[in-house]
Amino acid sequence: MFNLWTLLGLLFLLLASAGLVLPLLPTTPFVLLAVGCFARSSPRMHAWVLSSRLFGPTVRNWERSRCISRRTRWVGLSLMLLLGGVSVFHFIQAEWLRYAGLILIGIGSAVLLSLKVCANDNDSSA
C-alpha cells in the first residue's frame, strides 16, 4: 500500500514530467523532491528513478556529491531562457504576468548557476 511519502514522490515526479514540456515549471527540483520522498518510503521506486536514463545520472550526481553536470546546467539554462522567453514575450498579454514570468526565469537561472558543477564532469545527462 502507498504511504504519504510515496504519494508525494509520485506527485513530484508527475510535476517534474510536466516540467519537461512546460517552460516555467522546473524539472530538476521536483525530481530531487520525488527521490527524497522515495528514499523515505520505497526502495523500489528510489532505485527505479536512479536507474532512469533520463533522471538517473543527475540524481546520482546530486546524491553522491551535491553537484550537477556542466551539460545539465547549460541545457537547463538554455531551455529556460529560450522557452521561457518565448512564452513570456509571445503568449502572455498582461504586463504584470510578463514581469512575474521574467522574475521566475531569473530566480531559476540564479539557482541553477549557484549549484556546484561536478568535478568529474563526464556525465552526459541533461
Backbone as CSV, one residue per row, in Angstrom:
resi,resn,N_x,N_y,N_z,CA_x,CA_y,CA_z,C_x,C_y,C_z
1,MET,0.833,-1.190,0.000,0.000,0.000,0.000,0.873,1.248,0.000
2,PHE,0.410,2.289,-0.664,1.159,3.539,-0.736,1.020,4.316,0.568
3,ASN,2.125,4.901,1.017,2.043,5.789,2.170,2.173,7.235,1.676
4,LEU,2.134,8.179,2.583,2.161,9.592,2.211,3.428,9.952,1.439
5,TRP,4.598,9.444,1.859,5.850,9.757,1.175,5.843,9.252,-0.268
6,THR,5.302,8.057,-0.472,5.234,7.504,-1.827,4.290,8.329,-2.691
7,LEU,3.142,8.711,-2.139,2.200,9.538,-2.900,2.804,10.893,-3.241
8,LEU,3.507,11.499,-2.283,4.180,12.772,-2.562,5.253,12.588,-3.636
9,GLY,6.005,11.500,-3.545,7.026,11.215,-4.553,6.431,11.096,-5.946
10,LEU,5.298,10.398,-6.050,4.629,10.267,-7.345,4.122,11.612,-7.851
11,LEU,3.573,12.426,-6.946,3.109,13.762,-7.325,4.279,14.611,-7.843
12,PHE,5.401,14.602,-7.113,6.558,15.387,-7.538,7.124,14.874,-8.865
13,LEU,7.089,13.563,-9.072,7.566,13.008,-10.336,6.646,13.417,-11.482
14,LEU,5.350,13.476,-11.222,4.398,13.947,-12.223,4.666,15.417,-12.565
15,LEU,4.900,16.244,-11.544,5.217,17.651,-11.783,6.526,17.802,-12.550
16,ALA,7.517,16.970,-12.217,8.795,17.011,-12.942,8.596,16.658,-14.401
17,SER,7.761,15.666,-14.671,7.487,15.266,-16.051,6.796,16.402,-16.805
18,ALA,5.876,17.074,-16.149,5.216,18.219,-16.775,6.225,19.330,-17.039
19,GLY,7.210,19.469,-16.140,8.244,20.488,-16.309,9.127,20.263,-17.518
20,LEU,9.141,19.049,-18.038,9.919,18.781,-19.254,9.341,19.512,-20.462
21,VAL,8.038,19.787,-20.445,7.406,20.429,-21.598,6.815,21.805,-21.298
22,LEU,6.663,22.139,-20.028,6.121,23.451,-19.671,7.266,24.379,-19.282
23,PRO,7.423,25.483,-19.990,8.623,26.309,-19.837,8.860,26.933,-18.468
24,LEU,7.849,27.314,-17.735,8.089,27.979,-16.457,8.017,27.031,-15.264
25,LEU,7.830,25.738,-15.523,7.770,24.747,-14.447,9.099,23.992,-14.424
26,PRO,9.818,24.070,-13.319,11.131,23.411,-13.276,10.998,21.889,-13.199
27,THR,12.026,21.209,-13.651,12.031,19.748,-13.632,12.882,19.209,-12.496
28,THR,14.133,19.628,-12.437,15.101,19.043,-11.511,14.680,19.132,-10.047
29,PRO,14.194,20.276,-9.550,13.804,20.308,-8.132,12.716,19.290,-7.797
30,PHE,11.768,19.090,-8.725,10.704,18.130,-8.467,11.229,16.698,-8.499
31,VAL,12.189,16.421,-9.381,12.796,15.081,-9.412,13.521,14.827,-8.091
32,LEU,14.273,15.815,-7.618,15.010,15.651,-6.364,14.057,15.478,-5.178
33,LEU,12.961,16.225,-5.175,11.960,16.042,-4.118,11.345,14.644,-4.190
34,ALA,11.049,14.178,-5.395,10.477,12.841,-5.560,11.439,11.776,-5.038
35,VAL,12.710,11.895,-5.386,13.705,10.913,-4.948,13.842,10.942,-3.425
36,GLY,13.807,12.124,-2.833,13.864,12.228,-1.379,12.675,11.531,-0.719
37,CYS,11.497,11.713,-1.303,10.303,11.032,-0.767,10.423,9.522,-0.933
38,PHE,10.885,9.081,-2.106,11.022,7.638,-2.343,12.091,7.022,-1.446
39,ALA,13.130,7.782,-1.143,14.179,7.262,-0.256,13.617,6.970,1.133
40,ARG,12.585,7.706,1.533,11.960,7.503,2.845,10.858,6.448,2.826
41,SER,10.398,6.095,1.626,9.203,5.252,1.597,9.316,3.982,0.767
42,SER,10.048,4.039,-0.333,10.014,2.913,-1.263,11.381,2.697,-1.907
43,PRO,12.163,1.763,-1.386,13.461,1.471,-2.009,13.315,1.090,-3.481
44,ARG,12.211,0.451,-3.828,11.992,0.048,-5.221,11.814,1.271,-6.128
45,MET,11.000,2.241,-5.709,10.797,3.464,-6.511,12.067,4.308,-6.551
46,HIS,12.785,4.365,-5.434,14.045,5.102,-5.383,15.025,4.515,-6.386
47,ALA,15.155,3.200,-6.392,16.060,2.527,-7.335,15.594,2.729,-8.774
48,TRP,14.278,2.741,-8.989,13.740,2.952,-10.335,14.139,4.321,-10.883
49,VAL,14.007,5.380,-10.056,14.392,6.722,-10.518,15.905,6.775,-10.757
50,LEU,16.682,6.169,-9.856,18.137,6.170,-10.025,18.567,5.444,-11.293
51,SER,17.815,4.448,-11.719,18.175,3.696,-12.918,17.602,4.318,-14.190
52,SER,16.804,5.354,-14.044,16.204,6.017,-15.196,17.279,6.645,-16.083
53,ARG,17.148,6.431,-17.374,18.104,7.017,-18.322,17.991,8.548,-18.335
54,LEU,16.796,9.051,-18.134,16.563,10.493,-18.194,16.990,11.207,-16.913
55,PHE,16.584,10.687,-15.758,16.832,11.373,-14.494,17.969,10.780,-13.673
56,GLY,18.297,9.522,-13.899,19.259,8.803,-13.071,20.609,9.470,-12.885
57,PRO,21.306,9.838,-13.982,22.642,10.431,-13.800,22.632,11.719,-12.975
58,THR,21.642,12.562,-13.211,21.558,13.818,-12.457,21.300,13.553,-10.982
59,VAL,20.383,12.631,-10.691,20.056,12.318,-9.306,21.244,11.656,-8.605
60,ARG,21.921,10.748,-9.293,23.088,10.090,-8.687,24.179,11.114,-8.370
61,ASN,24.437,12.044,-9.285,25.407,13.116,-9.007,24.994,13.911,-7.779
62,TRP,23.708,14.242,-7.701,23.226,15.056,-6.583,23.344,14.298,-5.264
63,GLU,22.931,13.035,-5.256,23.006,12.259,-4.019,24.447,12.021,-3.592
64,ARG,25.333,11.799,-4.557,26.727,11.478,-4.245,27.520,12.723,-3.853
65,SER,27.377,13.814,-4.615,28.278,14.954,-4.437,27.592,16.304,-4.323
66,ARG,26.269,16.334,-4.336,25.526,17.603,-4.309,26.018,18.533,-5.426
67,CYS,26.092,17.962,-6.655,26.543,18.739,-7.811,25.744,18.332,-9.039
68,ILE,25.831,19.148,-10.089,25.201,18.830,-11.365,26.274,18.876,-12.445
69,SER,26.011,18.207,-13.563,26.983,18.234,-14.656,26.910,19.582,-15.367
70,ARG,27.984,19.929,-16.030,28.022,21.175,-16.804,26.933,21.146,-17.885
71,ARG,26.756,19.992,-18.511,25.742,19.858,-19.561,24.343,20.075,-18.991
72,THR,24.067,19.515,-17.828,22.769,19.709,-17.193,22.518,21.192,-16.952
73,ARG,23.543,21.886,-16.465,23.403,23.326,-16.205,23.076,24.088,-17.488
74,TRP,23.830,23.840,-18.544,23.645,24.628,-19.767,22.377,24.250,-20.523
75,VAL,22.011,22.989,-20.510,20.739,22.603,-21.131,19.585,23.246,-20.361
76,GLY,19.645,23.191,-19.038,18.603,23.806,-18.225,18.488,25.301,-18.454
77,LEU,19.619,25.984,-18.438,19.611,27.434,-18.681,19.092,27.760,-20.074
78,SER,19.577,27.049,-21.066,19.171,27.319,-22.449,17.674,27.130,-22.638
79,LEU,17.169,26.000,-22.151,15.743,25.750,-22.309,14.895,26.748,-21.526
80,MET,15.345,27.072,-20.321,14.601,28.025,-19.503,14.546,29.396,-20.189
81,LEU,15.687,29.851,-20.664,15.730,31.172,-21.299,14.997,31.181,-22.635
82,LEU,15.213,30.156,-23.449,14.582,30.114,-24.764,13.066,29.909,-24.662
83,LEU,12.653,28.823,-24.037,11.216,28.533,-23.959,10.487,29.495,-23.032
84,GLY,11.122,29.838,-21.907,10.511,30.809,-21.009,10.392,32.177,-21.666
85,GLY,11.450,32.585,-22.365,11.423,33.880,-23.055,10.350,33.938,-24.128
86,VAL,10.249,32.876,-24.928,9.208,32.818,-25.957,7.832,32.888,-25.308
87,SER,7.643,32.133,-24.236,6.347,32.147,-23.551,6.003,33.528,-23.018
88,VAL,6.971,34.131,-22.340,6.727,35.432,-21.716,6.426,36.506,-22.757
89,PHE,7.181,36.529,-23.847,7.035,37.628,-24.798,6.017,37.372,-25.906
90,HIS,5.637,36.123,-26.133,4.699,35.855,-27.223,3.334,35.350,-26.786
91,PHE,3.222,34.807,-25.593,1.956,34.204,-25.201,1.302,34.858,-23.994
92,ILE,2.017,35.694,-23.285,1.446,36.348,-22.105,1.133,37.795,-22.466
93,GLN,-0.118,38.165,-22.291,-0.554,39.506,-22.675,-0.419,40.529,-21.547
94,ALA,-0.766,40.131,-20.337,-0.749,41.062,-19.207,0.693,41.401,-18.820
95,GLU,0.963,42.674,-18.745,2.328,43.120,-18.457,2.836,42.613,-17.109
96,TRP,1.991,42.615,-16.088,2.433,42.173,-14.760,2.772,40.684,-14.768
97,LEU,2.059,39.901,-15.601,2.390,38.479,-15.714,3.716,38.274,-16.446
98,ARG,3.990,39.157,-17.402,5.292,39.087,-18.081,6.420,39.324,-17.080
99,TYR,6.246,40.347,-16.253,7.272,40.624,-15.240,7.413,39.459,-14.267
100,ALA,6.280,38.885,-13.870,6.331,37.736,-12.965,7.072,36.570,-13.622
101,GLY,6.788,36.322,-14.898,7.489,35.267,-15.630,8.981,35.533,-15.725
102,LEU,9.348,36.771,-16.001,10.773,37.123,-16.075,11.459,36.968,-14.723
103,ILE,10.757,37.332,-13.674,11.322,37.165,-12.327,11.528,35.683,-12.024
104,LEU,10.552,34.849,-12.371,10.701,33.406,-12.154,11.854,32.819,-12.969
105,ILE,11.991,33.259,-14.203,13.116,32.804,-15.029,14.432,33.255,-14.405
106,GLY,14.470,34.482,-13.919,15.678,34.989,-13.262,16.031,34.202,-12.012
107,ILE,15.031,33.899,-11.195,15.274,33.112,-9.978,15.764,31.715,-10.343
108,GLY,15.096,31.088,-11.295,15.506,29.752,-11.724,16.924,29.736,-12.270
109,SER,17.262,30.749,-13.059,18.623,30.846,-13.614,19.646,31.055,-12.503
110,ALA,19.328,31.906,-11.551,20.253,32.161,-10.441,20.484,30.892,-9.620
111,VAL,19.421,30.148,-9.360,19.567,28.902,-8.604,20.428,27.917,-9.379
112,LEU,20.160,27.762,-10.652,20.928,26.828,-11.473,22.399,27.224,-11.539
113,LEU,22.661,28.508,-11.658,24.049,28.979,-11.697,24.746,28.855,-10.345
114,SER,23.982,28.817,-9.266,24.588,28.722,-7.936,24.982,27.288,-7.568
115,LEU,24.455,26.312,-8.291,24.762,24.911,-7.973,26.176,24.559,-8.415
116,LYS,26.830,23.754,-7.599,28.192,23.317,-7.889,28.192,22.398,-9.111
117,VAL,29.207,22.578,-9.975,29.390,21.678,-11.116,30.294,20.542,-10.665
118,CYS,29.932,19.325,-11.032,30.698,18.138,-10.626,32.131,18.210,-11.144
119,ALA,33.063,17.847,-10.286,34.477,17.851,-10.664,34.742,16.835,-11.766
120,ASN,34.143,15.649,-11.655,34.311,14.621,-12.694,33.173,14.761,-13.675
121,ASP,33.198,15.826,-14.437,32.101,16.208,-15.321,32.102,15.378,-16.601
122,ASN,32.042,14.050,-16.457,31.977,13.198,-17.617,30.564,12.656,-17.814
123,ASP,29.616,13.203,-17.103,28.209,12.803,-17.139,27.567,13.416,-18.390
124,SER,26.790,12.653,-19.106,26.143,13.171,-20.310,24.650,13.374,-20.111
125,SER,24.219,13.497,-18.853,22.788,13.697,-18.594,22.384,15.124,-18.869
126,ALA,21.065,15.326,-19.017,20.562,16.677,-19.217,19.521,17.019,-18.187
